[in-house]
């Protein structure tokens, strides 16, 4: 399951209209424009309305207490809603909690105005949360407010920007936000990531950007790559937004910024002159493919260069950094850029 905010011509029209009606009230939040709040608020709301109210009422027992031990597996028919509910949440202060509670109440009012909660039968809520438990979520409004609260926290640190690159000038622009729950629940952060992602239609594909050895952890970069962000800044950003201290190899060894990394094979080992020449040859072929806008060929050549580099080099090194960045761009232009481009 993916929840996308932005241009998505690939969602079937009838399917989209079934839930889009309930999103219309969020247009009133345009006064938040420029703060980044609107899209994140809307994403949490959109997540909930992907399913009818009856779905949550019938399955309320699965939305009781988060179970982080089962985050990577979704029950049949849940389309990842249970994965989101079981996602590890991040809260850093009582003020943060208060803000999310107020947001949930605001969104609950939006749901009520659209008729989403009309004719809700709360009898199952009473059987799960009522009786001796005396849980306030036995009330329909409180139950849905709690789901909106949970969604807003889950999405806060697990959303992904949907980007497209203009082939004429290779400038990247963000056209939407999305949440891919399964990926968010199983892949951790590293300041020296070994993967990248490409969004194709409604799916996010994770691809290796270097050889991943058996037993090595598969990692994304949440924010701050070691090559362009000093360790102190990375650590502060991760602590502030994701509430953890990073202990990846790049942080433990304090990898240098890009400018101070070695850039050839012979700088690492003088006996690798032939490998240096082979890598330079592949680089020239890759540049020609870029000039011809043959991004599929460029992708293939970059994979060969990275494979060669992985056999003889280890981080930090400019070839590993630059070729990863170029591979991400080539993959996006070749496979992902068509997804949200107007008219495609």
PyMOL commands that set and color helices and strands:
alter all, ss='L'
color gray80, all
select helices_A, chain A and resi 13-32+37-49+53-58+60-63+68-70+81-85+94-114+123-129+136-138+140-156+181-186+231-241+249-252+258-260+270-291+295-312+318-336
alter helices_A, ss='H'
color red, helices_A
select strands_A, chain A and resi 3-6+159-166+171-179+188-189+195-200+203-208+219-220
alter strands_A, ss='S'
color yellow, strands_A
deselect
rebuild
show_as cartoon
